[in-house]
Structures are given as structure tokens and as C-alpha cells.
Amino acid sequence: MGGQVITDYHEITRVLTDRSMRQALYDEGGVVMDDVLLKLHGRDHHKRRVLEFSVLRKDFFSIYETEIFLPALAQVIGPLSADGKMDLIEFGYRVTMNLTADFAGLDRSEKSPEETERLLKLVKVFSECATLVHSTRNKEEVRTEARAALEELRTAFLEPSVERRKALLAKEDEVLPRDVLTLLLQNQEKLGITDEVILREMAFFLQAGSHSTANSMVHALHEIFTRWPDLDARRELREDRIYVQRCVHESFRLHPASPVAWRSPETACPMSSEGRVELDFATANRQRDLFGETADDFDPDRPLPEGVPMWGLTFGYGMHMCLGRDLDGGLPAGPDTDPETHQYGIVARLVQTLLDRDVRPDPDRPAVQDANTSRMNFSSYPVLLKSEART
């Protein structure tokens, strides 16, 4: 089905708030994505979004970032950087995946490196299937791999997690886990969702939480390496944590996790004659009348029009705006922001932590673009760094 391509920033925001337009980008990856939150529409989408967002209390992101994420980050980076070498992709996945699993509600009984590696392999399969429309591989092969990965996720992780939560739910006055799985089990009948939908929702949260975060971190560091190739300049940069966050926000704009979105009209509407509508976030994020004549460049100091966020449309807009926007990106800083209490977002925290260890590209092992997707992501990004942060 053909369709028009929209590249204008304001027209895209209009379409994204048009409730007659349904999500259409993930149809090919339905093995993983059918009936998950991102694909739902209308009342069903609203009910599940409100339910799942209730896990995120007003203070959740700030508490998560400082009390949960930073200690977990310290545990992961130590062993991976012990010899002064590391791959940013592997690091990004490892540090975000277990935390995403906690949020989703998937228990890991062993907490071992082998168990983590097993879950990482599953997550990478789910990620490739979710973005199947951009895959360069045989699509049916990817779907077959995803079906097998879903079955492994079910038996190894989901079924034990469900059993534990159902036992807690059967008792009175038990403190329940604060995660998406617990909420879905509590409301399964009311929502009318099957066990298969819950399985896919868990796979969706795993891949969405780790895949996009890891890639965003790598893109931000790549832009910083390019803009400030001198290590001394990066040492000066890292002293201003709020400016490091601005660098991350600018990188978000240049490298949206989803460079396009697709929408299809539910019923006859003024746009239905064109069929599917493609919303080109990547182009809109470089619109010169909004982001200036240097819109294609990495410039954390660029001025912005009122109401246009520094990251552009990267987190979407309207009813399908990314639930994790404030978690990944933090809150924009103002002139009176206190650096000591500011919520930076976990991508900026990752970048800052690595800058504090003098992270730099490995001259003997160049970064590799991911050949399995048309999206401009890296499959490997080797770096050198100090095993301990500066004091």
C-alpha cells in the first residue's frame, strides 16, 4: 500500500495527534509486536498506557536514576573495563537490559553472567524482529528466530515470574512487585488480554528499553568524539554535566531511535486517499526553519523556537509519545537548575560515566556499522578507557 511521505515538523505533529490515524510501522514484526502497547489504538491503547504508566510515580525517574541505575552501572562497568578495553554496544545492552527486565517484571533467578548473556541474545532477536521493516535479512528467517526466542523467554523467564506473582496476589497484605507484569496479571481479565499478549508485551519492553538506549548512548559519544577529538577538550567538557546532557539531547535529534513512523487511517478521512502515511522524523528533525542553517550538524548550542524541544520528534508526540522519554533523556535544564539535584536521564549518565574514565575510540579496532538494518546503527564500537573513574 502506497502513501505520502510527510517531512514537515508541524504537519507530523498534527498527524500524530489525529486519533483516526493508527500505528502501522510494526506490522511486519507482528510476531513480537502484535497487540503490544506501541501498536494498540484508541481506547485499548489508552487503558493499557494509563495502567502501565502507573508504575512510574511522579518521583520514579529521579529515584530510579540515582538509587537504582547508578549503582547497577558501577557493577557492570567494572568487570567490562578491567583491561582498559570495552565495546560500547555490549556495555550499553548489559547495563540497561537487567534494569529493563526489572521494570517489565521478569525475574532472573541466577543473577549470573550466563543468565544475563542468555537474555541479551533473546533481546537482540526481539529488537531485529520489531524493526523488521528496516531489516536487510530474509524476513521469514527473522520471524522464525523470533518465535523460538519468544518460546525460550516464556519457559525460562516468564513462567517462573508469573508463578511467583500469582502466589503473592493470592495472599492478603503482601507487598507486590512494582512492575508491568504484576499490573497486567492483576488486570488481565478486565483488559481482556491473553497470555500470548503478555508474553509479547514482555519482549517488547525488553527490546525497547535496551535497544534504543544503548544505541542512543553510542551515537552521543560518537558525536562528542567527532566534535572534540582531543582528549583534553573532552576532559574539560565533562566538568559541565548539564552541557553533556545538552550534547545528548542534540544527538537524540540527529539520531532518532525510530527515524520514521507510519500511520494508516482507520476510516475514511481527508488523508485516506493516500493510504499509509509515512512520517519522516529524521528529516523533520533537521528542518532549517526550526533548527537553523546548520541543522545537519551537531551543535549543542543551537537556539530553538519556543515550544520545540532540543531532541525534536525523537520521542514522538501525542498519544504514542515514548513512555521512557524522561527516563532516557532526563529533564531539560533551565538557567537556575542545580547540577547536584538535576535529573539528567540515563543516557547522559552513561555518557558522563564514560567521559569520566577518559573513554576514546580504539585506534586498532574501528567501529562497525550494523549491516542487518538500514537504520544507521553500530554493531560494534570498541573503545579504550581507564578502569577507574577520575578522582
N, C-alpha and C positions, 0 to 999 in steps of 0.2 A: 504494500500500500504506500503510495507516494504521499508527499506532504511538503508544506512550505517550511523553509528554514528562517527562523527569526533571530536576528543578531542584535537588535536594539535593546538596550538595557531596560528602559522603561516599558517597552512593549512586552518583554519577557516577564517582568513583574506583574503586568496585567493578566497575562495568561496563567501565571502561577496562582493567582487569586481567583481565577474563574472556576467555580465549583462544577461547571459542566464538563471540565477537561480532566480526563482520567490518566493516571500514570501509565506509561506504555514502554519505557526503556528496557524493563527487565523481563519481558515476555519470553524471550529466548532462553533465559536462565530459570525458567519456572520450576525445574527440578528442585532448586533451592529456594526460589523466591515466591512461589505461588502462595497467596494469602498471608504473606508476612506484612508487618506494619507498613513498610515502604510502598507496597503495591495496593493496599486497601484504599477504598474510595468512599466518600460520603459519610453516612452515619457510622458504618462499620469502622472506618478509619478513625473517626473522632472518638468513638467509645474506647478503642484499644489504645489510642495515643494518650488519652486522659488517664487511663488505668496505668499504663507503663510509665508515664511521666511522673506519676505519684511516688515512684521510688525516689525521685530526685527532689527532695525537700529544698526549700529556698537556700539553706546553708550547705547543701550536699556537695556542690562542686568545690567550694573553698576547703571544706573538711577533707574531702577525698584527695585533693591536690597535695595538701601539706601533711596530713596524718597517715594516709594510706599509700599514695603514689610515690612520694619521695623516698620513704623507707624501702619500698619494693624496688625502686630504681637503683638504690645503693646496693641492694643484694644482687641484682642482675649484672650491673656494670663491673663489679669487682672481678669475678671469675673470667668474664669475657675479655677484659682488658689487661689481664695479669701479665701477658707477654708484650704489652705495648702495641698490639695489633687487634683489629676488630673489623667486622663487616657491619656497616650501618643498617642494612636491611635485616640481617639476623638479629641484631641488637634491638631494633625497633619492634619487630614482631614479638620477641621474647618478653620485653618489658611491658608491653601493652596487652598481650594475649591473656595471661593469667588474671590480670585485673578485669579485663572484659568478661572472662568466664565467671568471676565472682559476681559481677553486676548482673549477668544473664541468669546465674543460678546453677551453674554446672560444677559439681564438686569434683575435686581431684584427690582421691584417697591417698595416693602415694607421695605427692608433692616432690617427685623425683625428676631429675633431668630427662630420664627416658620417657616419663609420662608427659612432660612438657613438650618434648620433641614429637611425640605421637599426636598431640593435639595441634601442634603447629602445622604438621603435614595435612591434617584434615582442614584446617582453616585456609590454607593456601588453595586447596581444591575448591572449597566453597567460594573463595574470592574469584577464582577464574570462572566458575560457572555463573556467579551473579552478574559478572560483566561480560557474559558470553557474546553479546553483540559486538564487542571490540576484540574478541579473540581471533588470532590468526591460525589456530589449530582446527582440526576436524571437530565440528561442534557436537556430533553424536558421541565421539570419544570422550569429550569433556563431560557430557551428561552422564555417561556410563560411570566414569570415575566419581562423579558427584553422588550418584545413587549408592555406590559402595561406601563412600565416605559417610554419608548420612546413616547408613546401617551401622557402621562402626561407632559413630557418635552416639547412636541410640543405645547400643548394648554396653559400651564401655563407660559412658559418662551420663547419659540422660536417665536411663532406667534406675540406676542407683540413686541419683539425685531426686527423682520423682518419689521413689520409695521412702526416702528419708523425710521429705517434706510432707507427704501424706500421713506418715506416722505422727509428725508434730501437729498437723492440722486436726488429727483425730483426738488430741488431748486438749484439755482446757488449761488456760493460763500459761501456755508455752510461749516463749519468746521465738517468734518466727524469723527466718532469714529475710533480710530486706533485699529482695532481688526480683527480677521479672518472672522467673519460673514460679515462684511462690504465688505471685499475683495471678498468673494465668491459671494455676491449679485451683485457687480459691474461687475464680470467676469463670471456670471452664464452661459450666452449664449455661450460665447467664449469657456468655459471649457466643455460645454455640460453636465452639472450636473443637476440632478433633485432635487426637494425639499426634497425628501426622503434621498438623499445622504447628503444634507446639514444637515438634522436632525441627521443622524448618525455621521457626522463629529463633530458636537457639542457635542454629547455624548462621542465620542472618546477623544476629547480634555479634557473634564471634568474628565473622569476617569484616563487618562494618566497623567494629571497634578497633581492630588491629591493623587491617589492611590500609585504610586511609590515613590513620595516624602515623604509621611507620613511613609511608611514602611522603607525607607532608613534612616530616622531620628531615628526611633526606634531601628533598627539594630545597628546604630553607637553608640547610648547611651548604649545599652546592652553590646557591646564590651568594651566600656570605663568602665562601672560598673564592668565588669569581670576582666579587666586588672588592674584597680585601685579601689579596693573595699573600700579603706579608703577615707573618705570624705576629709580629709586634703590633701591627694595626688591629689584629683580631683580639689581642690581649687588652688593648685599650677599649675596643668595642664592648667586651664582656663586662666591663666595670659598670656599664649603664644597662641594667636589666630591663628597664622599661623600653629602651631603644632596641634591645634584642627582640622584645616582643613585637615591636613595630616591624622589624625585619621579617618575622614570622608571618605577620598579617599581610605584608606586601607579597611574600612568597605564596601565601594562600591564593591571592588574586591571580598571580601569574600561572599557578598550577592547581586549578580546581580538581578535587578528587574525582568528580564527575564532570568532564568537560562539556557534556551536553545532557539535556533532559528531553524526553519525548512525552507528548501528551496526545490523547485521542479523544474526540468529542463523544460523550455518552449518547446524546440525542442530537437532533437537528439544531444547529446553532449557526451564527454568522460565519464561523470558521470551518464548518463541517465539509464544505465543498472541497477543501484541500485535503481532507482525510487527516492523517497523522501530522502533528506539528512538532518540528524539532527546534528546541530552544538551545542556542549556541552560547553557553555560559562563557566559554573560553574567549570568544570574540567580544562579547559584551563587556567582559572584564578588562578589555583593552580599548574601550571606546574613548576616542580622543577628546570629545567634548565634555567628558566626565573626568577622565584620568590624565588629561593633558597630552601634549605632543610627544612626550616620552612614555606613553602608556605601555609600550612594549618592553620597556627597560625596568630593571629592579631598582627602585628608588624609594626607600622608606620615608623620605622627607617630602613626598609629593603632597600638594594641597588637594583637598577634596571638597566637592559641593556639599551643602547641607543635606543630611539625610542619606548620603551614600557611604556605606561602611568601607573601611580600607580594604577588606577582603572581597568586595564586590558581591557577586552572586554565588560565591563558592559554597556557602552553606544553604543555598536555596532561598526560598521566600514563600511566605504564606503557609498553607496547611501542611505542606511537606517539608518545611524548614527542618534542618538537621537537629535532632534532639540533643546531640552532643556538642553543639556549637560552643557553648560557654565552657564546656569541659576541655575541649581541644584548644580553643582559641583564647580562653580567658575573657576578661572584661577589658574594653578599651580604656586606656589610661587618660586621665584629664590633667590639667595643669596643677591641681592640688593633690594628685594621687601620692599616697605614701608607699614607696617601694617595699617597705618592710611588711606591709599587710595586703598588698595588691594581689589579686587573683590573676596569675599570668597565663594559665592554661597549660596542659601537659606537654604540648608540642614545644612551647617556649621553654618549659622546664627541661625538657630533653636537650634542646639546643644549648641552653645555658650550661647544663651539667657537662656537656662535651667540650664546649669552649673553655670551661674552667680546667679541663685536662689537656689543653693545647691540641685539640683534635685537628688533624690535617690530612689531606688525601695521601694515600700511599703511592709514592712515585714508581714503585716497582710492580704495582697491581692496579691498573686503571679501572675505573668504574665501567660497568657493562649495562647497556640498555636492555630492557626486557623484550625479547623477540616474540613472546607469545601473545602480545597485545599491541594494538595500535595506539594505546594511551602511552604518553611519554613518561614511563616509569623506569626505574633501575631494577635490575635483577640482582645486582651486586655492587656494593660501593665500599671497597676496602679503605681503611684509614689507619693512621698511626696516632697514638695518644699516650699521655702519661697514665701510669697505673693508679696514681693518686691525684686527687684534685689539688690545686694550689692552696696554700695556707695563708 
